[in-house]
Amino acid sequence: MRVVSVWPIVRPLLFRLDPETAHGVAMAALRAVQAVPPLAARLRRGFLADAPALRQMLFGREVLNPVGLAAGFDKDAVAVRGLAALGFGCIEIGTVTPKPQAGNPRPRLFRHPAAESVQNAMGFNNAGLDAVRARLLRLRPSPVPLGVNIGKNKATPAESAVADYELLVRAFADLCDYLVVNISSPNTPGLRDLQNEGFLRAVLHRATGITGRPILVKIAPDLEEGDAVRLAEVAVDAGAAGVVATNTTNDYSLLPGAKDFGGLSGAVLREKSFRIFDAVARRLYGRALLVSVGGIGTGAEAYRRLQAGASLVQVYSALVYAGPGLARRINEELLQLMERDGAKTITEVIGAGRGK
Ligand SMILES: Cc1cc2nc3c(=O)[nH]c(=O)nc-3n(C[C@H](O)[C@H](O)[C@H](O)COP(=O)(O)O)c2cc1C
C-alpha cells in the first residue's frame, strides 16, 4: 500500500479544514493505524528508511535514522506508535506541563502555504503530567527512542518554575530516553525570560540530581547569537547533555502577512534557525549532543545541519506540507548525499563541516 501516492489527494482536502481540525483528523488517522498492529507494521516497513548507514547509538539506544519528529505534534503521546510507523528515527512528545492546560483560545494555528510555513499560538495545550505519564506507562517499551519535552504551567510564577520542571523530571525520567527543558516557547508569557543563566543552573542542578537520563535544553531562535552560545554553554557546564535549537520565532518581519502573535516555523525560519544552531555548534560540537530543528524539509537541509554538528534533526512544519512520506524522503536523500561524498556511516557526516 502506497500511502504517499494518495497524499496529493488528501492534502487539498485537509487544507480545506481549519488547521487545528486538520491536525485532529491526522491524529485520528494515526490512532486508527496504531490500533491495528499489522497495519502499523506494514506502514512502517514502507516508510522506514532502515539502512545500516543511517544508524547510530544515542541516549544509550540505537536510533535507526537521524530524522526525528519535533515537539508539539503529539503533545499528549496519544499516537506514538502511529507516528513511529511514518519512519521517524525518534519522537519527541510534549510539551507536557504539570497540570492539564487548555492553551490559548482558537484560532491559534495558521498555515502560510505560499511560504511553506506555519504559525502557532497554541500555549501548551496538553493533558498534563498524570495523563501523559499513564499513557507512557502503557506504551512501554516505546517503539522508537522517545523524548519528553517539559514546560511550566502558564499560571506558575517564575519564582516557582524550577519546582514545575522538577516535578516533570521526576515523573518522566524513567519513561523516556531523553528529556527536553523547554524555555523557548513564545506562547507562554514570561517563559523565554527563563532563558537566563541563573534559572538554567538551578533547573539543571535539580534535574541532574534526580536522574542520569540525558537532559537537553531547547532554545529560541530570537536570542542574540552570542547570548545563545553563552546560554548553551552554561547549560552544558551545568550538566545538560545537549541542546535543541531552535523553537519557533517571533520575528514577524520574516513573513509579510504574518499575524503579530505566536511563533513562526517552517521555511521562513530556516536560515535564522541554522545561524543559531551553527553558532552553538561552533562552540559545543564534540562536547554535547546537538539537535537541529527549524525549517528542515529536505535531505540537503538535513545534511547541512548534520555536517554542522547535529546528531539529529527534527521536523514539524514540513510534515504539514509534504505529508507522511517526509521522513523516508529526507533519509533517502541523505543516503544519496552520503554516497556522493563517500561517507559510509551517518557518524562520518555529523560534524564533518566543523573540522575536528
Ligand atoms: C503547532 C506547533 C506546536 C508546537 N508545539 C511545541 C511544543 O509544545 N513544544 C516545543 O518545544 N516546540 C513546539 N513547537 C516547535 C517545534 O517543535 C519546532 O521547534 C519548530 O516548529 C521549528 O521546526 P519546523 O520549522 O520544522 O516546524 C511547535 C510547533 C508547531 C508548528
The ligand as an SDF file (V2000), in Angstrom:
LIG
                    3D

 31 33  0  0  0  0  0  0  0  0999 V2000
    1.6720   23.7460   16.0140 C   0  0  0  0  0  0  0  0  0  0  0  0
    3.0140   23.6940   16.6630 C   0  0  0  0  0  0  0  0  0  0  0  0
    3.0980   23.3650   18.0140 C   0  0  0  0  0  0  0  0  0  0  0  0
    4.3530   23.3190   18.6460 C   0  0  0  0  0  0  0  0  0  0  0  0
    4.4090   22.9670   19.9580 N   0  0  0  0  0  0  0  0  0  0  0  0
    5.6110   22.8700   20.5640 C   0  0  0  0  0  0  0  0  0  0  0  0
    5.7100   22.4770   21.9120 C   0  0  0  0  0  0  0  0  0  0  0  0
    4.7120   22.1690   22.5700 O   0  0  0  0  0  0  0  0  0  0  0  0
    6.9430   22.4260   22.4770 N   0  0  0  0  0  0  0  0  0  0  0  0
    8.0810   22.7320   21.7750 C   0  0  0  0  0  0  0  0  0  0  0  0
    9.1880   22.6510   22.3280 O   0  0  0  0  0  0  0  0  0  0  0  0
    8.0220   23.1040   20.4800 N   0  0  0  0  0  0  0  0  0  0  0  0
    6.8250   23.1800   19.8690 C   0  0  0  0  0  0  0  0  0  0  0  0
    6.7530   23.5460   18.5440 N   0  0  0  0  0  0  0  0  0  0  0  0
    8.0110   23.9180   17.8530 C   0  0  0  0  0  0  0  0  0  0  0  0
    8.5880   22.7710   17.0450 C   0  0  0  0  0  0  0  0  0  0  0  0
    8.9450   21.6990   17.8940 O   0  0  0  0  0  0  0  0  0  0  0  0
    9.8220   23.2390   16.2570 C   0  0  0  0  0  0  0  0  0  0  0  0
   10.8330   23.6370   17.1770 O   0  0  0  0  0  0  0  0  0  0  0  0
    9.5250   24.4100   15.3260 C   0  0  0  0  0  0  0  0  0  0  0  0
    8.2590   24.2640   14.7380 O   0  0  0  0  0  0  0  0  0  0  0  0
   10.5700   24.5430   14.2160 C   0  0  0  0  0  0  0  0  0  0  0  0
   10.5750   23.3910   13.3930 O   0  0  0  0  0  0  0  0  0  0  0  0
    9.8410   23.3450   11.9520 P   0  0  0  0  0  0  0  0  0  0  0  0
   10.2830   24.5600   11.1990 O   0  0  0  0  0  0  0  0  0  0  0  0
   10.2830   22.0460   11.3430 O   0  0  0  0  0  0  0  0  0  0  0  0
    8.3780   23.3610   12.2410 O   0  0  0  0  0  0  0  0  0  0  0  0
    5.5320   23.6030   17.9030 C   0  0  0  0  0  0  0  0  0  0  0  0
    5.4290   23.9250   16.5440 C   0  0  0  0  0  0  0  0  0  0  0  0
    4.2060   23.9740   15.9150 C   0  0  0  0  0  0  0  0  0  0  0  0
    4.1290   24.3170   14.4470 C   0  0  0  0  0  0  0  0  0  0  0  0
  1  2  1  0
  2  3  1  0
  2 30  2  0
  3  4  2  0
  4  5  1  0
  4 28  1  0
  5  6  2  0
  6  7  1  0
  6 13  1  0
  7  8  2  0
  7  9  1  0
  9 10  1  0
 10 11  2  0
 10 12  1  0
 12 13  2  0
 13 14  1  0
 14 15  1  0
 14 28  1  0
 15 16  1  0
 16 17  1  0
 16 18  1  0
 18 19  1  0
 18 20  1  0
 20 21  1  0
 20 22  1  0
 22 23  1  0
 23 24  1  0
 24 25  2  0
 24 26  1  0
 24 27  1  0
 28 29  2  0
 29 30  1  0
 30 31  1  0
M  END
$$$$
